Amino acid sequence: MIGIVCFDNEKSLVKEFFELFKIHWEFYRQNTKYEVVLSTGVETEIVPPDLLLVYSSKTLKADTSSGVEGNRQNTGSVEYGKNTLPLYGGMLTYRLQQNSHPDTKILLDCVYTTTINNLPTIRIGYDLFQETGFLLTKGQPANRALVPTLELHISILRELVITNGIPIIEIPPVPSDYSSITCLTHDVDFVRITDHKFDSTMLGFVYRALFGSIRGIMDGRGSFNKLLKNWAAVLSLPGVYLGVCKDFLNNIKRYLELEKGLVSTFFLIPFKNCPGHDSKTRGSTSRSVKYDIGDIKKELQLMLEAGCEIGLHGIDAWTDTEYGEKELLRIKDFSKTDQIGIRMHWLYFDQFSPENLEKTGFLYDSTMGYNEAIGFKCGTAQVFRFTDADKLSELPLIIQDTALFYPDRMNLKEDEAWILVKKVIQSIEMYGGVITINWHQRSLGPERQWGNFYTQILNYLKQRETWFAGGTEAAKWFAKRKTAAFVKVEVVDRVFNVDIKNPADKLLPAIKLRVYKPVENIDNNYILGTIKWEHFDVELDNRPTVKIPF
């Protein structure tokens, strides 16, 4: 077991970190023997563990006594294996002095190992839980989007333990029998071109379809076939408005056909012609939408018959509970469920949003993501809980179509986008979590025509043993994992004896255990991130007690 010695104001972050890195731990109890003690620089007397880990970005007595000089940096990054780990709250980089302890060795620029009073000690020069708090609240900048930063922090901690000969058993963030979880989601900002008559949406469509198609061919982002389809759509506009031609903007039925047999979530607008508020002031009129859920009863019925989930594409719920309650009730009237998830329109969010959404009564939020990039805004693809919320879960948004292809965003060619999307998916398969994809309702038709790319993603995922889940199902599975707990873990003669609280829920995939074998006989020149760990999984089958040899 790991015992945690920390400051009181860090305890909520400690709890959430160890819901993501779900192992056997507790806050340090006096006179208790632990295999590992993790301290955040708090000076206290402890029963000597097998290994002491000390995290802090401040110079400590241990640094001076070990003969190590620390250089303080307000921000920075370190190389960890093939990854670059960004640090947002300050860090110490170390170098050995001439009087350094003979057992002292640099493992990374900001990590060294030493022996203090015969106690194996590893000193990490940053504040683990402050970094966690930054990632789960503010999120990292878009230029770091591809880095699963929080998962790298978990990996470093795991590696520090197992390379010191201590095995780890954990509940990984992926269900039994699956490689990952996938949530297919669709923000519905537009439904019909006929809702727009000579406004900026219609005129913008005409301009992009006619002239953007030409530019697309010239810069290699389009094709002659797409140009013909776009021009044909423009020519069909009079017939569409007269009702004799199909409204090409409405692709809901096509999504249901593409995703037949899968589960997806549609986030729908509660009130039309409502721009909402930008903080406490009236927002941009371009944020208002020309439909609301009451206008698409036929499409809504098709969604419900196909088993789709209906969520709220919120306008003002992020900033005000009174507005939020009105929006929530509006969606509940049509969705036939009381458990509603939300994603804010234009991804509006601030530090008070978790509290507002929790008070309003949403099951989960899926706003934390990028408009201008794809990847890990929170440093993880796991569903987590905001530290100032008791129930509200956050399902991070990972891949968004407009981020990939909009000219003022990443503006990628499809082959470039495909390389990036595969990289993100494979990263989630490595670390666990949810591949949350947002493909807008209008993106299958002219002038975007991103349907073939979306089909390519679907076909790829179908081959990857992923669990296709609605947002509610994903949030509930992580709640199930959160409820699971190690009651007692003992290691006797290289056998884990595990008593575990394992919640039974036959409607959701089972959780499993993952055992990381201890790494022994480490070479003196070993550097963090340079070895492959051995691990294996054990199915639980609702057993409360498990014996696992390793």
NORQUI-V892346 format. One record per residue. PHI is phi in whole degrees, -180 to 180 (* if undefined). PSI is psi as a letter, one per 20 degrees, with the letter a starting at -180 (none if undefined). Layout:
BEGIN
PHI,PSI + PHI,PSI
END
This chain:
BEGIN
*,q + -100,p + -102,p + -108,p + -108,o + -149,r + -77,q + -59,h + -72,i + -97,i + -64,h + -67,h + -70,h + -59,g + -60,g + -72,h + -59,g + -86,j + -84,h + -80,g + -99,n + -88,n + -127,a + -84,o + -151,r + -163,r + -67,q + -57,p + -111,p + -58,q + 63,k + -114,p + -90,p + -121,q + -67,g + -134,p + -118,p + -110,p + -118,q + -100,k + 90,j + -75,p + -82,o + -158,q + -80,p + -131,q + -69,p + -56,p + -87,a + -73,h + -152,p + -112,p + -113,p + -122,o + -103,p + -174,q + -94,j + -106,q + -68,p + -117,r + -58,h + -61,h + -66,g + -66,g + -68,h + -88,i + 72,k + -119,p + -100,p + -106,p + -107,o + -78,p + -129,p + -69,h + -142,r + 170,a + -155,q + -134,q + -86,p + -125,o + 61,c + -91,j + -111,q + -107,o + -93,o + -78,q + -125,p + -107,i + -111,j + 100,q + -157,q + -110,p + -105,q + -114,q + -143,q + -76,q + -96,r + -64,h + -94,k + -65,q + -62,p + -61,h + -87,i + -80,p + -146,p + -81,p + -98,h + -142,r + -54,h + -113,j + -139,p + -137,q + -116,q + -156,a + -126,p + -122,o + 52,l + 67,j + -105,o + -59,p + -131,p + -121,p + -108,p + -115,p + -88,k + -148,r + -98,o + -56,g + -82,h + -68,h + -61,g + -60,g + -62,g + -62,g + -66,h + -84,i + -117,f + -81,g + 83,q + -87,q + -67,r + -63,h + -72,i + -113,j + -59,h + -82,i + -96,o + -79,m + -57,g + -65,h + -66,h + -69,h + -61,g + -63,g + -62,g + -63,g + -60,g + -60,g + -67,h + -61,h + -77,g + -73,h + -78,i + -104,k + 80,j + -112,o + -73,q + -131,p + -122,p + -144,r + -104,o + -72,q + -83,l + -152,p + -71,r + -58,q + 73,j + -131,q + -90,i + -173,a + -118,p + -124,p + -113,o + -90,o + -129,q + -138,o + -78,p + -104,n + -92,h + -137,q + -120,g + -134,q + -69,h + -71,i + -74,i + -123,o + -120,o + 58,k + -102,a + -64,h + -68,g + -66,g + -66,h + -64,h + -61,g + -61,g + -63,g + -67,h + -66,h + -81,g + -94,h + -65,h + -64,h + -66,g + -62,h + -61,h + -67,g + -67,h + -99,j + 81,j + -102,i + -130,a + -149,r + -64,h + -64,g + -67,h + -60,g + -63,g + -65,g + -67,g + -66,h + -62,h + -64,g + -63,g + -65,h + -83,i + -55,g + -58,g + -67,h + -64,g + -68,h + -83,i + 87,j + -101,i + -121,q + -66,q + -78,o + -72,i + -80,h + -88,o + -117,j + -62,g + -63,h + -66,h + -60,g + -63,h + -72,g + -64,h + -102,j + -55,p + 88,i + -107,r + -113,p + -139,r + -123,p + -106,p + -95,o + -112,q + -77,p + -83,h + -137,p + -86,r + 57,k + -124,o + -73,i + 76,a + -117,q + -98,n + 60,d + -101,j + -113,r + -65,p + -83,a + -64,p + -64,h + -69,i + -83,i + -72,q + -119,q + -90,j + -138,r + -142,r + -60,h + -71,i + -90,i + -126,l + -61,h + -65,g + -65,h + -63,g + -63,h + -63,g + -61,g + -66,h + -65,h + -83,i + 83,j + -76,q + -97,q + -108,p + -119,r + -97,p + -93,n + -74,q + -103,g + -119,j + -61,h + -67,h + -118,i + -156,p + -71,h + -65,g + -64,h + -61,g + -64,h + -65,g + -66,g + -63,g + -63,h + -62,g + -70,g + -60,h + -61,h + -111,h + -88,i + 65,k + -153,q + -94,i + -100,o + -120,p + -99,r + -139,q + -134,p + -73,p + -62,p + 67,j + 59,k + -66,p + -169,q + -148,a + -65,h + -94,i + -61,g + -56,g + -65,g + -63,g + -69,h + -65,g + -62,h + -69,h + 113,k + -77,q + -75,g + -151,r + -119,q + -137,l + -98,h + -71,n + -167,a + -106,q + -84,h + -110,j + -158,r + -119,q + 134,b + -112,n + -62,h + -93,j + 77,j + -156,q + -104,j + -75,q + -71,p + -132,r + -116,p + -61,q + -67,h + -101,k + -127,q + -90,h + -127,h + -65,p + -99,q + -112,p + -102,n + -60,q + -84,p + -108,g + -124,p + -130,p + -61,g + -66,h + -63,h + -70,g + -115,i + -63,p + -59,h + -92,j + -120,c + -77,h + 53,l + -89,q + -75,q + -63,h + -69,h + -67,g + -64,h + -65,g + -59,g + -68,g + -61,g + -62,h + -61,g + -67,g + -60,g + -67,h + -65,g + -67,h + -64,h + -73,g + -101,h + 96,r + 126,b + -120,p + -85,n + -93,o + -113,p + -116,o + -115,o + -61,q + -57,h + -84,i + -76,i + -82,h + -104,a + -62,q + -93,j + -74,g + 56,l + -102,j + -68,g + -63,h + -66,g + -64,g + -61,h + -62,g + -63,g + -59,g + -63,h + -64,g + -68,h + -62,h + -90,i + -107,j + 57,l + -91,q + -95,o + -79,o + -132,q + -72,r + -57,g + -64,g + -62,g + -62,g + -63,g + -70,h + -65,g + -69,h + -66,h + -63,g + -63,h + -65,h + -70,h + -61,q + -154,q + -79,o + -83,g + -156,p + -133,p + -128,q + -116,o + -132,o + 52,l + 58,k + -132,p + -79,p + -105,o + -119,p + -104,p + -135,p + -86,o + -123,n + -64,p + -88,p + -155,n + -71,i + -80,i + -119,q + -58,q + -74,q + -87,r + -142,r + -107,q + -126,p + -110,p + -102,o + -71,q + -68,q + -97,p + -120,r + 57,l + -69,p + -64,q + -62,h + -96,j + -62,p + -124,q + -55,p + 88,j + -113,j + -122,q + -99,p + -84,q + -97,p + -150,r + -147,q + -106,q + -129,p + -74,q + -90,g + 55,k + 62,k + -79,p + -82,h + -132,p + -137,p + -113,p + -130,o + -75,q + -140,none
END
